[in-house]
Amino acid sequence: MRFSEREAERGQRLTVMKPPAMRPSLGLSEVWEYRELLSFLIWRDIKIRYKQTALGVLWAVLQPALTTLIFALIFSRVSQFSSSDTPYILFVLSGLLVWLFIFNGVGFGANSLLVNVSLITKIYFPRVIIPVSAVLAGTLDLLIGLVIFFAVSVFWGIFPTFWTLLAPLFLLQTLLLTMSLGVILSALNVRFRDVKFAIPLMLQIWMVLSPIFYPTNIVPESIRPFTALNPVVGIVEGFRATLFGGPFDVHAIGVSVAVTFCLFVISLYVFRQMEDSFADLI
């Protein structure tokens, strides 16, 4: 007679211990449990970003302002790009608000694990919190940039409309896209140190391929469906449509949302698969 049968005859309950089924997990619930740590790291990253700088948070004003002026002077005069009824300076500034957040967020997020070695090797917490906090710290710059944009737009006689209420949706997608890239590149940067050299080049090429300082109508009609695979195209075009009341490119926006969501899932999955080796490789 087997042991389990004897136990059953005695009226005792038999508990069988089995390992849990291995199911892919993105770890979102664990991140929520450590939300207080996440908020602490965000505030720490904000303070470190402007620590020992003479201008401090003013850099969040100067960066989009000076870049917009340079682009406006060069491309409105030399290339003579047309922005329809929208002042070109507002056209460029609206695109730069999105792009500068992506540019800074990807850069800080990709290097975040390497600059937090002491945290990774000493205590346990979801490692994904580190690149996420580095990206979220840039929201302060984005908010300051939005204040500048609306002040300049009012000066030009352009006021918010009903469609402007949809603008936060595209900013949220921008945050999700930047967070996804910061997470996956931070993991790859630990394994392959070439990543930190490739990121600046990648961002420069990506900016040229995105409608930051030029309108999409200059792109040939035959290749526009392919350019829509660049998620920044749908984000920038949708964001500008909410600000200036222009038509919404449903195809570009839909493709952009789909690509962003897929990249978000892939980045979290790849990070979870590589997470256990960080302490050994870093």
N, C-alpha and C positions, 0 to 999 in steps of 0.2 A: 504494500500500500504506500502510495506516495505521501510525502510530508503534508502537502496541501490538502489531501483528502482527510488525513487524520485531524488536521486543524479544523476542517469543516465539520467533522463529526462532533468535536468538542464544542461547537457553537462559537468558535473564535473567528474573528474577521481577519482575513489574510490580505495584506497590502503588498502589492507588487510595485517595486520601484523601477521605472523605466526612464531612460534619458529623454528629454524633450525633443520633439520633432524639429529638425533644423529647417527653419523657415527664414527667408530673407527679411531683414528688418532694417529700416532706415534710422531707427533710434530717435525718432521725434519725441516720443513720450519721455525718454530719459533726459533729453534736452530741457523739456518742460520742468522736470523735477529739479534741475539745476538752474532755474531761471534767475535766482538771486545772484548766483555766481556770474551768470551772463551779464546782468545789469552792472555788476561791479567791474567786470572787465571792460565793458563799453565805456564807462566813466573813466577808468584808468587809461584806456587808449586815447580818449579825447584829451586828457590832461597831458599825456606824454607827447602827443602830436604837436602841441604848441608850446611845450616846455622849453625855456631858455631861447625863445624867439623874440626879437624886438617888437614885431608887429602883432604877434599872437593870432587871435581869431581874425584880424584884418586880412590875413592871407586868404581867408574864405571869400572875401570881397574882391581883393585885387586879382586873384587868379581868373575868375570868369570875366571880370570887367576888362582887364588888359587883353586877354585872349580874344574877346569879342571885338574890341577896337582894332586889333591887328588884322583879324579876318575881315572885318567890315571894310577897312581901308584898302586891303589888297584885292579881295575878290569882288567887291562892288565896283571898284575902279578899273582893275586890270582885266579880270575875267568877265566882269559885267553880268554876274548871275542875277536873274530876275526872281523876286519873291512875291510877284503879283501885287496885291494891294497892301501887303504887310511890309512895314519898314524893315529893311534888310538887317539892321542892327538887332531888332527884336527876333527876326528869323534865326539869326546865328546864335543869339543868346539862349533861345529856347532849346536849341539842339545841344549847346555846350553844357547846359545844366544837367542834361541826361548823361552826356559823354564824360564830363569831368568826374561825376560820381562813379561811373563804371571804371574809368581810368584809375582813379585813386583807390577805389575799393578792391579792384583786382590786384593792384600792386601791393597794397598793405596786407590783403588777405593771403596772397600767395607766399609771402615771407613771414607770416605770423607764427608758424610753428617753429621756425628756425630761431626766432628772437625770443621764444618762450621755452627754452630748453629746460630751465630749472623747474618750471611747473610740470612739464611732461614727464620728467624722470623722477619726480619725488612723490607726487600725490596722484590719486585717481579721480578723474571726472571725464565726462564725454569730451574727447579731444576736439570734436567739431565745434565746440563753443568758442575756441580760440579764433579760427578764421571768421566765424560768424560775427563775433564781437568786433573784430577789426573792420569788417565791412559796415556794420551798423554804426560805428563811431563816425562814419562819414556823413550820416544823415544830418548832422548839425550844419555842415557846409552846404548841403543841399537846401535846407530850410532858409539859410541866409541868402543863398542865391535866388530862391523864389521871391524873397522880399525885394531884392534888387530888381528882379524882372518885372514884378507888378508895379514898382515905383516908376521904372522907365516906361512901361507900357501906358501908364496913366499920363505921363508927361507927353507921350505921343498921341494921346487921345483915344487909346484903345482900352476898353474897360471889360472886366469879366462878364461872361454871359452864362446862360443856363448850362451850356455845354462844358463850362469850366469845372462844374461839379464832378465831371468824369475824369479830370486830370489826375486825381490821386490813384486811380486804377492803373494808369500807365506808370506812375512813379512806383507803385507797389510791384509791378512787373519788372521795372528796372532794378529794384532792390533784390527781387528773387533771382534775376539773371546774374547780377553781380555776385550775390551770395553763392550761387552755384559754381561760378568760375573760381571764386576765391577758395572755396572748399576743395574742389578737385585739383586745382593747381598747387594748393598748399601740400596736399598729400603727395603729388608727383614731385614736388620740389624737395621733399625729404629723400625720396628714392633716387631721383635724377637731378643733380645740381645744375645741369645745363638749363633747367627750366627758368632760372632767374635771369639768364642771359637772353633767352628766347622771348620772354614776356614783353620787354620794351619794343622789340621788332614786331611782334604779333599785334600789339596795340596800335602801333603806327600804321600798319597795313589795314587794320580793322577800321581805323578812323577814316582813312581815304575811301574805303568801301561803303561807308555809312553816310547818309545825307545830313551831315552836320552843318556844313557851310555851303552846300549846293542843293537845289530842289530836285526831287526825283523825276521831274518831267524832262530833265536833260538826259536821262538814261534811256537808251533805245527800248522801244516797246517789246521787242522780241526777247530781251533778257530780263525784263522786270520780274517775271515769275521766279527766276533763279535768284535774283538779288533779294527777294522776299525771304529766302532762307536765312538771311542775316537778321537775327531777331531785333537788332537795333533799328532797322528800317521801320518795322511796324510800330515800335515804341515811339520813335521820334515823330513819325507821321501822325500817329494817333494823338500824341501829346500836343503837337502843334494844332491839330484840328480842334481840340478842346479849348485851346487858348485863343485861336483866331477865327473860330467858327467855320473852318474850311470843311470840305467833304472828307468823310472817313473812308480810307482804303480798307474795305472789309477783308479782302484777300490777304493783304500784307499783315494786317493786325491778327487775323486768325492763324496764319502760319507762324507768326512771331510768338503768339501765346503757346501754340503746340510745341515749338522748338524749346521755349523756355521751360515748360513743364517737364519735357523729356530730359533736358539737361539737368534740371533740379533733382529728379529721381536718380539719374545715372551718377551724378556727383556724390550724392549721399551714399549710394550703394558702394561705389569705388572706395570712398573714404572709410566706410565701415570694414571693408575687406583688408585695407592696408593699415588700419589703426593699430593693431597689436604689434606691429613691427617698428613703430615710430621710436620708442625708447631705445631700441638697439641700433637703429640707423642714424639717429640724430646726433 
